[in-house]
Amino acid sequence: MRVCGIVPGAIAGTEGFERLGNMSNLNNKAATEKAFETKASSSQAEILDYAPAPVMRFGEVEDIANCAMYLASPAGAYITGYNVLVDGGVYLTAANPYFHNKAFVDMWAQAKL
């Protein structure tokens, strides 16, 4: 049995993208649901302020699917016990870019857990 994980970065068109890309939506499920209904999306410039990707684009759902297909295919048959980062290189520039953002830290300091 093989066990591998996929660690996605900012993937456009997902709930995580909406929440992490807009500090006002970070803890607001209703706002992110409304954004998907209207097909609105956080601006690329706003998110790049928090997590600049060296590949200069956001991930797409297909990027995650391609990684999963690789791991499930014979090409990845000898890979086990590994988490594959699919984040456009963000991890290389800042391991936890959101923790360096004052708005993020202030908001979560007020969070009710």
A tleap script that builds the chain and sets N, CA, C and O, in Angstrom:
source leaprc.protein.ff14SB
mol = sequence {
  NMET ARG VAL CYS GLY ILE VAL PRO GLY ALA
  ILE ALA GLY THR GLU GLY PHE GLU ARG LEU
  GLY ASN MET SER ASN LEU ASN ASN LYS ALA
  ALA THR GLU LYS ALA PHE GLU THR LYS ALA
  SER SER SER GLN ALA GLU ILE LEU ASP TYR
  ALA PRO ALA PRO VAL MET ARG PHE GLY GLU
  VAL GLU ASP ILE ALA ASN CYS ALA MET TYR
  LEU ALA SER PRO ALA GLY ALA TYR ILE THR
  GLY TYR ASN VAL LEU VAL ASP GLY GLY VAL
  TYR LEU THR ALA ALA ASN PRO TYR PHE HIE
  ASN LYS ALA PHE VAL ASP MET TRP ALA GLN
  ALA LYS CLEU
}
set mol.1.N position { 0.839 -1.183 0.000 }
set mol.1.CA position { 0.000 0.000 0.000 }
set mol.1.C position { 0.885 1.247 0.000 }
set mol.1.O position { 1.860 1.340 0.746 }
set mol.2.N position { 0.515 2.204 -0.860 }
set mol.2.CA position { 1.254 3.464 -0.922 }
set mol.2.C position { 0.411 4.562 -0.306 }
set mol.2.O position { -0.810 4.586 -0.459 }
set mol.3.N position { 1.075 5.473 0.394 }
set mol.3.CA position { 0.378 6.615 0.984 }
set mol.3.C position { 1.110 7.881 0.554 }
set mol.3.O position { 2.280 8.078 0.883 }
set mol.4.N position { 0.406 8.734 -0.183 }
set mol.4.CA position { 0.965 10.008 -0.628 }
set mol.4.C position { -0.084 11.086 -0.388 }
set mol.4.O position { -1.282 10.804 -0.349 }
set mol.5.N position { 0.370 12.300 -0.231 }
set mol.5.CA position { -0.546 13.421 -0.055 }
set mol.5.C position { -0.270 14.496 -1.089 }
set mol.5.O position { 0.841 14.618 -1.604 }
set mol.6.N position { -1.296 15.264 -1.379 }
set mol.6.CA position { -1.154 16.410 -2.274 }
set mol.6.C position { -1.466 17.659 -1.457 }
set mol.6.O position { -2.534 17.765 -0.855 }
set mol.7.N position { -0.532 18.597 -1.438 }
set mol.7.CA position { -0.678 19.835 -0.667 }
set mol.7.C position { -0.872 20.976 -1.672 }
set mol.7.O position { 0.093 21.462 -2.261 }
set mol.8.N position { -2.134 21.398 -1.861 }
set mol.8.CA position { -2.392 22.421 -2.874 }
set mol.8.C position { -2.082 23.831 -2.383 }
set mol.8.O position { -2.136 24.120 -1.187 }
set mol.9.N position { -1.761 24.687 -3.324 }
set mol.9.CA position { -1.606 26.109 -3.038 }
set mol.9.C position { -2.900 26.828 -3.359 }
set mol.9.O position { -3.982 26.266 -3.189 }
set mol.10.N position { -2.804 28.058 -3.818 }
set mol.10.CA position { -3.979 28.854 -4.168 }
set mol.10.C position { -4.546 28.337 -5.490 }
set mol.10.O position { -3.960 28.537 -6.554 }
set mol.11.N position { -5.698 27.669 -5.402 }
set mol.11.CA position { -6.323 27.083 -6.581 }
set mol.11.C position { -7.550 27.920 -6.941 }
set mol.11.O position { -8.535 27.944 -6.203 }
set mol.12.N position { -7.480 28.598 -8.073 }
set mol.12.CA position { -8.564 29.491 -8.513 }
set mol.12.C position { -9.874 28.732 -8.646 }
set mol.12.O position { -9.903 27.581 -9.081 }
set mol.13.N position { -10.959 29.400 -8.264 }
set mol.13.CA position { -12.283 28.824 -8.401 }
set mol.13.C position { -12.671 27.879 -7.285 }
set mol.13.O position { -13.619 27.107 -7.433 }
set mol.14.N position { -11.957 27.923 -6.164 }
set mol.14.CA position { -12.282 27.065 -5.027 }
set mol.14.C position { -12.638 27.920 -3.820 }
set mol.14.O position { -12.334 29.112 -3.779 }
set mol.15.N position { -13.279 27.305 -2.847 }
set mol.15.CA position { -13.652 28.035 -1.631 }
set mol.15.C position { -12.403 28.544 -0.908 }
set mol.15.O position { -12.393 29.675 -0.421 }
set mol.16.N position { -11.375 27.742 -0.834 }
set mol.16.CA position { -10.139 28.165 -0.179 }
set mol.16.C position { -9.539 29.393 -0.837 }
set mol.16.O position { -9.018 30.274 -0.154 }
set mol.17.N position { -9.608 29.456 -2.146 }
set mol.17.CA position { -9.099 30.602 -2.889 }
set mol.17.C position { -9.845 31.870 -2.491 }
set mol.17.O position { -9.231 32.912 -2.262 }
set mol.18.N position { -11.162 31.780 -2.409 }
set mol.18.CA position { -11.960 32.941 -2.023 }
set mol.18.C position { -11.663 33.377 -0.592 }
set mol.18.O position { -11.536 34.570 -0.317 }
set mol.19.N position { -11.554 32.425 0.307 }
set mol.19.CA position { -11.340 32.775 1.716 }
set mol.19.C position { -9.941 33.305 1.971 }
set mol.19.O position { -9.782 34.282 2.702 }
set mol.20.N position { -8.928 32.690 1.391 }
set mol.20.CA position { -7.559 33.123 1.648 }
set mol.20.C position { -7.160 34.322 0.807 }
set mol.20.O position { -6.196 35.014 1.133 }
set mol.21.N position { -7.892 34.577 -0.271 }
set mol.21.CA position { -7.545 35.691 -1.142 }
set mol.21.C position { -8.153 37.008 -0.736 }
set mol.21.O position { -7.752 38.059 -1.236 }
set mol.22.N position { -9.110 36.969 0.158 }
set mol.22.CA position { -9.789 38.191 0.557 }
set mol.22.C position { -9.939 38.161 2.077 }
set mol.22.O position { -10.738 37.389 2.608 }
set mol.23.N position { -9.189 38.983 2.766 }
set mol.23.CA position { -9.185 38.954 4.227 }
set mol.23.C position { -10.576 39.166 4.824 }
set mol.23.O position { -10.860 38.667 5.913 }
set mol.24.N position { -11.445 39.898 4.125 }
set mol.24.CA position { -12.786 40.121 4.666 }
set mol.24.C position { -13.659 38.874 4.542 }
set mol.24.O position { -14.681 38.774 5.221 }
set mol.25.N position { -13.278 37.926 3.694 }
set mol.25.CA position { -14.040 36.680 3.532 }
set mol.25.C position { -13.430 35.510 4.297 }
set mol.25.O position { -13.984 34.411 4.283 }
set mol.26.N position { -12.316 35.727 4.954 }
set mol.26.CA position { -11.557 34.628 5.534 }
set mol.26.C position { -12.376 33.752 6.467 }
set mol.26.O position { -12.214 32.531 6.468 }
set mol.27.N position { -13.240 34.348 7.250 }
set mol.27.CA position { -14.037 33.580 8.199 }
set mol.27.C position { -15.533 33.764 7.923 }
set mol.27.O position { -16.354 33.688 8.838 }
set mol.28.N position { -15.879 34.007 6.651 }
set mol.28.CA position { -17.252 34.334 6.295 }
set mol.28.C position { -17.741 33.380 5.202 }
set mol.28.O position { -17.584 33.652 4.012 }
set mol.29.N position { -18.329 32.274 5.618 }
set mol.29.CA position { -18.792 31.261 4.663 }
set mol.29.C position { -19.863 31.822 3.720 }
set mol.29.O position { -19.860 31.499 2.533 }
set mol.30.N position { -20.769 32.650 4.224 }
set mol.30.CA position { -21.826 33.215 3.377 }
set mol.30.C position { -21.241 34.060 2.247 }
set mol.30.O position { -21.728 34.011 1.118 }
set mol.31.N position { -20.208 34.827 2.547 }
set mol.31.CA position { -19.587 35.674 1.520 }
set mol.31.C position { -18.933 34.821 0.438 }
set mol.31.O position { -19.016 35.155 -0.744 }
set mol.32.N position { -18.287 33.730 0.823 }
set mol.32.CA position { -17.653 32.887 -0.192 }
set mol.32.C position { -18.695 32.158 -1.017 }
set mol.32.O position { -18.501 31.976 -2.219 }
set mol.33.N position { -19.804 31.732 -0.404 }
set mol.33.CA position { -20.864 31.076 -1.170 }
set mol.33.C position { -21.470 32.039 -2.185 }
set mol.33.O position { -21.752 31.656 -3.321 }
set mol.34.N position { -21.667 33.290 -1.774 }
set mol.34.CA position { -22.221 34.295 -2.687 }
set mol.34.C position { -21.257 34.554 -3.843 }
set mol.34.O position { -21.689 34.730 -4.982 }
set mol.35.N position { -19.962 34.577 -3.559 }
set mol.35.CA position { -18.964 34.809 -4.603 }
set mol.35.C position { -19.040 33.716 -5.664 }
set mol.35.O position { -18.882 34.002 -6.850 }
set mol.36.N position { -19.276 32.479 -5.262 }
set mol.36.CA position { -19.372 31.396 -6.232 }
set mol.36.C position { -20.670 31.463 -7.034 }
set mol.36.O position { -20.695 31.100 -8.210 }
set mol.37.N position { -21.745 31.925 -6.401 }
set mol.37.CA position { -23.017 32.064 -7.110 }
set mol.37.C position { -22.903 33.092 -8.221 }
set mol.37.O position { -23.463 32.907 -9.302 }
set mol.38.N position { -22.183 34.169 -7.962 }
set mol.38.CA position { -22.046 35.242 -8.954 }
set mol.38.C position { -20.808 35.068 -9.819 }
set mol.38.O position { -20.532 35.890 -10.693 }
set mol.39.N position { -20.064 33.993 -9.573 }
set mol.39.CA position { -18.822 33.700 -10.306 }
set mol.39.C position { -17.769 34.775 -10.091 }
set mol.39.O position { -16.849 34.927 -10.894 }
set mol.40.N position { -17.913 35.527 -8.989 }
set mol.40.CA position { -16.904 36.538 -8.660 }
set mol.40.C position { -15.688 35.829 -8.083 }
set mol.40.O position { -15.788 34.698 -7.607 }
set mol.41.N position { -14.568 36.480 -8.125 }
set mol.41.CA position { -13.354 35.894 -7.582 }
set mol.41.C position { -12.470 36.996 -7.024 }
set mol.41.O position { -12.471 38.125 -7.515 }
set mol.42.N position { -11.723 36.651 -6.002 }
set mol.42.CA position { -10.783 37.619 -5.437 }
set mol.42.C position { -9.793 38.047 -6.507 }
set mol.42.O position { -9.458 37.269 -7.400 }
set mol.43.N position { -9.332 39.269 -6.417 }
set mol.43.CA position { -8.415 39.754 -7.439 }
set mol.43.C position { -7.046 39.107 -7.293 }
set mol.43.O position { -6.580 38.844 -6.184 }
set mol.44.N position { -6.420 38.858 -8.419 }
set mol.44.CA position { -5.100 38.234 -8.416 }
set mol.44.C position { -4.103 39.119 -7.683 }
set mol.44.O position { -3.265 38.613 -6.936 }
set mol.45.N position { -4.177 40.419 -7.881 }
set mol.45.CA position { -3.233 41.326 -7.227 }
set mol.45.C position { -3.371 41.252 -5.718 }
set mol.45.O position { -2.372 41.289 -4.999 }
set mol.46.N position { -4.622 41.147 -5.225 }
set mol.46.CA position { -4.834 41.100 -3.780 }
set mol.46.C position { -4.212 39.848 -3.177 }
set mol.46.O position { -3.574 39.915 -2.126 }
set mol.47.N position { -4.393 38.711 -3.836 }
set mol.47.CA position { -3.842 37.478 -3.292 }
set mol.47.C position { -2.328 37.475 -3.413 }
set mol.47.O position { -1.637 37.017 -2.503 }
set mol.48.N position { -1.807 37.976 -4.512 }
set mol.48.CA position { -0.350 37.988 -4.676 }
set mol.48.C position { 0.334 38.839 -3.617 }
set mol.48.O position { 1.522 38.650 -3.353 }
set mol.49.N position { -0.387 39.770 -3.006 }
set mol.49.CA position { 0.188 40.532 -1.900 }
set mol.49.C position { 0.498 39.623 -0.727 }
set mol.49.O position { 1.431 39.891 0.030 }
set mol.50.N position { -0.267 38.555 -0.562 }
set mol.50.CA position { -0.103 37.653 0.566 }
set mol.50.C position { 0.733 36.428 0.222 }
set mol.50.O position { 1.480 35.940 1.070 }
set mol.51.N position { 0.625 35.926 -0.988 }
set mol.51.CA position { 1.323 34.705 -1.355 }
set mol.51.C position { 1.824 34.782 -2.790 }
set mol.51.O position { 1.230 34.183 -3.686 }
set mol.52.N position { 2.900 35.504 -3.014 }
set mol.52.CA position { 3.398 35.622 -4.387 }
set mol.52.C position { 3.908 34.272 -4.894 }
set mol.52.O position { 4.773 33.656 -4.272 }
set mol.53.N position { 3.374 33.826 -6.007 }
set mol.53.CA position { 3.790 32.551 -6.582 }
set mol.53.C position { 4.893 32.790 -7.606 }
set mol.53.O position { 4.713 33.588 -8.526 }
set mol.54.N position { 6.024 32.120 -7.464 }
set mol.54.CA position { 7.114 32.295 -8.431 }
set mol.54.C position { 6.717 31.972 -9.870 }
set mol.54.O position { 7.317 32.513 -10.798 }
set mol.55.N position { 5.722 31.106 -10.084 }
set mol.55.CA position { 5.310 30.791 -11.455 }
set mol.55.C position { 4.382 31.855 -12.032 }
set mol.55.O position { 3.975 31.760 -13.190 }
set mol.56.N position { 4.045 32.866 -11.233 }
set mol.56.CA position { 3.278 34.038 -11.657 }
set mol.56.C position { 1.868 33.722 -12.163 }
set mol.56.O position { 1.368 34.377 -13.077 }
set mol.57.N position { 1.244 32.725 -11.569 }
set mol.57.CA position { -0.160 32.433 -11.849 }
set mol.57.C position { -0.717 31.644 -10.681 }
set mol.57.O position { 0.028 31.098 -9.868 }
set mol.58.N position { -2.029 31.591 -10.611 }
set mol.58.CA position { -2.675 30.759 -9.606 }
set mol.58.C position { -2.826 29.359 -10.148 }
set mol.58.O position { -2.831 29.138 -11.359 }
set mol.59.N position { -2.949 28.421 -9.237 }
set mol.59.CA position { -3.184 27.053 -9.652 }
set mol.59.C position { -4.586 26.884 -10.190 }
set mol.59.O position { -5.473 27.698 -9.935 }
set mol.60.N position { -4.766 25.817 -10.934 }
set mol.60.CA position { -6.075 25.451 -11.456 }
set mol.60.C position { -6.401 24.058 -10.939 }
set mol.60.O position { -5.506 23.292 -10.581 }
set mol.61.N position { -7.675 23.744 -10.904 }
set mol.61.CA position { -8.102 22.432 -10.438 }
set mol.61.C position { -7.369 21.342 -11.226 }
set mol.61.O position { -7.033 20.296 -10.670 }
set mol.62.N position { -7.125 21.578 -12.494 }
set mol.62.CA position { -6.429 20.605 -13.337 }
set mol.62.C position { -5.007 20.333 -12.847 }
set mol.62.O position { -4.497 19.227 -13.027 }
set mol.63.N position { -4.357 21.331 -12.227 }
set mol.63.CA position { -3.012 21.114 -11.695 }
set mol.63.C position { -3.025 20.055 -10.594 }
set mol.63.O position { -2.135 19.207 -10.527 }
set mol.64.N position { -4.034 20.113 -9.740 }
set mol.64.CA position { -4.158 19.123 -8.670 }
set mol.64.C position { -4.522 17.767 -9.269 }
set mol.64.O position { -3.983 16.737 -8.863 }
set mol.65.N position { -5.442 17.771 -10.240 }
set mol.65.CA position { -5.841 16.520 -10.895 }
set mol.65.C position { -4.652 15.867 -11.590 }
set mol.65.O position { -4.491 14.648 -11.531 }
set mol.66.N position { -3.820 16.670 -12.249 }
set mol.66.CA position { -2.642 16.117 -12.930 }
set mol.66.C position { -1.675 15.471 -11.940 }
set mol.66.O position { -1.084 14.431 -12.232 }
set mol.67.N position { -1.515 16.082 -10.781 }
set mol.67.CA position { -0.644 15.505 -9.763 }
set mol.67.C position { -1.220 14.174 -9.277 }
set mol.67.O position { -0.492 13.192 -9.128 }
set mol.68.N position { -2.529 14.149 -9.031 }
set mol.68.CA position { -3.177 12.907 -8.586 }
set mol.68.C position { -3.046 11.820 -9.644 }
set mol.68.O position { -2.789 10.661 -9.319 }
set mol.69.N position { -3.222 12.190 -10.903 }
set mol.69.CA position { -3.092 11.215 -11.994 }
set mol.69.C position { -1.667 10.664 -12.061 }
set mol.69.O position { -1.465 9.468 -12.271 }
set mol.70.N position { -0.694 11.537 -11.884 }
set mol.70.CA position { 0.699 11.085 -11.887 }
set mol.70.C position { 0.953 10.083 -10.760 }
set mol.70.O position { 1.535 9.021 -10.977 }
set mol.71.N position { 0.505 10.439 -9.555 }
set mol.71.CA position { 0.739 9.546 -8.417 }
set mol.71.C position { 0.015 8.211 -8.579 }
set mol.71.O position { 0.506 7.179 -8.122 }
set mol.72.N position { -1.148 8.226 -9.226 }
set mol.72.CA position { -1.933 7.002 -9.416 }
set mol.72.C position { -1.463 6.186 -10.623 }
set mol.72.O position { -1.840 5.024 -10.771 }
set mol.73.N position { -0.654 6.783 -11.471 }
set mol.73.CA position { -0.220 6.109 -12.702 }
set mol.73.C position { 1.021 5.260 -12.456 }
set mol.73.O position { 1.647 5.366 -11.401 }
set mol.74.N position { 1.379 4.423 -13.418 }
set mol.74.CA position { 2.616 3.643 -13.298 }
set mol.74.C position { 3.856 4.533 -13.153 }
set mol.74.O position { 4.853 4.107 -12.570 }
set mol.75.N position { 3.803 5.766 -13.677 }
set mol.75.CA position { 4.953 6.677 -13.569 }
set mol.75.C position { 5.267 7.025 -12.115 }
set mol.75.O position { 6.420 7.300 -11.782 }
set mol.76.N position { 4.258 7.018 -11.249 }
set mol.76.CA position { 4.461 7.333 -9.841 }
set mol.76.C position { 4.393 6.117 -8.940 }
set mol.76.O position { 4.236 6.257 -7.727 }
set mol.77.N position { 4.508 4.936 -9.504 }
set mol.77.CA position { 4.309 3.688 -8.760 }
set mol.77.C position { 5.322 3.465 -7.638 }
set mol.77.O position { 5.044 2.720 -6.698 }
set mol.78.N position { 6.457 4.082 -7.722 }
set mol.78.CA position { 7.489 3.841 -6.705 }
set mol.78.C position { 7.567 4.974 -5.684 }
set mol.78.O position { 8.479 4.998 -4.857 }
set mol.79.N position { 6.637 5.893 -5.733 }
set mol.79.CA position { 6.598 7.009 -4.788 }
set mol.79.C position { 5.659 6.632 -3.652 }
set mol.79.O position { 4.518 6.233 -3.884 }
set mol.80.N position { 6.138 6.758 -2.443 }
set mol.80.CA position { 5.295 6.470 -1.280 }
set mol.80.C position { 5.753 7.310 -0.095 }
set mol.80.O position { 6.923 7.680 0.008 }
set mol.81.N position { 4.809 7.605 0.797 }
set mol.81.CA position { 5.146 8.339 2.015 }
set mol.81.C position { 5.613 9.753 1.772 }
set mol.81.O position { 6.494 10.246 2.477 }
set mol.82.N position { 5.042 10.409 0.794 }
set mol.82.CA position { 5.510 11.741 0.435 }
set mol.82.C position { 4.334 12.672 0.213 }
set mol.82.O position { 3.318 12.255 -0.342 }
set mol.83.N position { 4.449 13.914 0.630 }
set mol.83.CA position { 3.460 14.954 0.363 }
set mol.83.C position { 3.987 15.813 -0.780 }
set mol.83.O position { 5.056 16.413 -0.670 }
set mol.84.N position { 3.249 15.869 -1.854 }
set mol.84.CA position { 3.655 16.630 -3.029 }
set mol.84.C position { 3.062 18.035 -2.936 }
set mol.84.O position { 1.844 18.197 -2.869 }
set mol.85.N position { 3.923 19.039 -2.932 }
set mol.85.CA position { 3.479 20.437 -2.916 }
set mol.85.C position { 3.108 20.855 -4.330 }
set mol.85.O position { 3.933 20.779 -5.241 }
set mol.86.N position { 1.877 21.294 -4.512 }
set mol.86.CA position { 1.409 21.798 -5.804 }
set mol.86.C position { 0.938 23.224 -5.549 }
set mol.86.O position { -0.259 23.506 -5.492 }
set mol.87.N position { 1.921 24.116 -5.395 }
set mol.87.CA position { 1.607 25.487 -4.981 }
set mol.87.C position { 2.293 26.551 -5.832 }
set mol.87.O position { 2.319 27.719 -5.445 }
set mol.88.N position { 2.836 26.181 -6.958 }
set mol.88.CA position { 3.480 27.164 -7.827 }
set mol.88.C position { 4.763 27.731 -7.253 }
set mol.88.O position { 5.255 28.752 -7.735 }
set mol.89.N position { 5.314 27.089 -6.233 }
set mol.89.CA position { 6.560 27.546 -5.628 }
set mol.89.C position { 6.387 28.499 -4.461 }
set mol.89.O position { 7.378 29.033 -3.963 }
set mol.90.N position { 5.154 28.732 -4.004 }
set mol.90.CA position { 4.925 29.659 -2.889 }
set mol.90.C position { 5.692 29.226 -1.653 }
set mol.90.O position { 6.241 30.064 -0.938 }
set mol.91.N position { 5.734 27.931 -1.396 }
set mol.91.CA position { 6.432 27.431 -0.212 }
set mol.91.C position { 7.915 27.814 -0.224 }
set mol.91.O position { 8.520 27.987 0.834 }
set mol.92.N position { 8.489 27.944 -1.401 }
set mol.92.CA position { 9.904 28.308 -1.507 }
set mol.92.C position { 10.162 29.759 -1.120 }
set mol.92.O position { 11.266 30.106 -0.703 }
set mol.93.N position { 9.140 30.610 -1.257 }
set mol.93.CA position { 9.325 32.026 -0.959 }
set mol.93.C position { 8.934 32.373 0.470 }
set mol.93.O position { 9.514 33.285 1.060 }
set mol.94.N position { 7.966 31.668 1.036 }
set mol.94.CA position { 7.526 31.905 2.412 }
set mol.94.C position { 6.728 30.696 2.867 }
set mol.94.O position { 5.670 30.411 2.306 }
set mol.95.N position { 7.209 29.987 3.863 }
set mol.95.CA position { 6.550 28.761 4.305 }
set mol.95.C position { 5.112 29.000 4.750 }
set mol.95.O position { 4.242 28.178 4.464 }
set mol.96.N position { 4.846 30.084 5.428 }
set mol.96.CA position { 3.507 30.428 5.889 }
set mol.96.C position { 3.250 31.909 5.630 }
set mol.96.O position { 3.273 32.713 6.563 }
set mol.97.N position { 3.006 32.279 4.371 }
set mol.97.CA position { 2.912 33.704 4.050 }
set mol.97.C position { 1.786 34.422 4.780 }
set mol.97.O position { 1.895 35.621 5.036 }
set mol.98.N position { 0.708 33.724 5.121 }
set mol.98.CA position { -0.414 34.389 5.779 }
set mol.98.C position { -0.070 34.796 7.206 }
set mol.98.O position { -0.623 35.767 7.722 }
set mol.99.N position { 0.830 34.071 7.843 }
set mol.99.CA position { 1.189 34.400 9.211 }
set mol.99.C position { 2.054 35.654 9.298 }
set mol.99.O position { 2.299 36.165 10.391 }
set mol.100.N position { 2.511 36.146 8.168 }
set mol.100.CA position { 3.289 37.388 8.134 }
set mol.100.C position { 2.418 38.589 7.807 }
set mol.100.O position { 2.905 39.717 7.741 }
set mol.101.N position { 1.129 38.345 7.603 }
set mol.101.CA position { 0.211 39.419 7.240 }
set mol.101.C position { -0.522 39.899 8.484 }
set mol.101.O position { -1.217 39.113 9.129 }
set mol.102.N position { -0.380 41.171 8.833 }
set mol.102.CA position { -0.970 41.709 10.053 }
set mol.102.C position { -2.488 41.548 10.093 }
set mol.102.O position { -3.038 41.206 11.140 }
set mol.103.N position { -3.171 41.786 8.984 }
set mol.103.CA position { -4.629 41.650 8.953 }
set mol.103.C position { -5.052 40.222 9.285 }
set mol.103.O position { -6.028 40.011 10.005 }
set mol.104.N position { -4.322 39.249 8.764 }
set mol.104.CA position { -4.628 37.842 9.039 }
set mol.104.C position { -4.418 37.532 10.519 }
set mol.104.O position { -5.288 36.937 11.155 }
set mol.105.N position { -3.293 37.922 11.061 }
set mol.105.CA position { -2.981 37.650 12.466 }
set mol.105.C position { -3.981 38.334 13.390 }
set mol.105.O position { -4.450 37.726 14.352 }
set mol.106.N position { -4.314 39.599 13.106 }
set mol.106.CA position { -5.289 40.326 13.942 }
set mol.106.C position { -6.652 39.663 13.897 }
set mol.106.O position { -7.311 39.527 14.927 }
set mol.107.N position { -7.083 39.248 12.708 }
set mol.107.CA position { -8.396 38.631 12.591 }
set mol.107.C position { -8.464 37.315 13.366 }
set mol.107.O position { -9.429 37.071 14.090 }
set mol.108.N position { -7.458 36.478 13.218 }
set mol.108.CA position { -7.476 35.188 13.902 }
set mol.108.C position { -7.222 35.331 15.387 }
set mol.108.O position { -7.571 34.435 16.156 }
set mol.109.N position { -6.630 36.422 15.809 }
set mol.109.CA position { -6.488 36.666 17.254 }
set mol.109.C position { -7.856 36.877 17.904 }
set mol.109.O position { -8.037 36.622 19.095 }
set mol.110.N position { -8.825 37.353 17.095 }
set mol.110.CA position { -10.180 37.593 17.569 }
set mol.110.C position { -11.118 36.407 17.320 }
set mol.110.O position { -12.290 36.469 17.691 }
set mol.111.N position { -10.630 35.341 16.706 }
set mol.111.CA position { -11.471 34.211 16.310 }
set mol.111.C position { -12.049 33.495 17.529 }
set mol.111.O position { -11.411 33.374 18.574 }
set mol.112.N position { -13.270 33.032 17.352 }
set mol.112.CA position { -13.938 32.235 18.395 }
set mol.112.C position { -13.807 30.776 17.991 }
set mol.112.O position { -14.444 30.321 17.041 }
set mol.113.N position { -12.990 30.065 18.713 }
set mol.113.CA position { -12.748 28.657 18.372 }
set mol.113.C position { -13.550 27.733 19.235 }
set mol.113.O position { -13.465 26.515 19.081 }
savepdb mol mol.pdb
quit
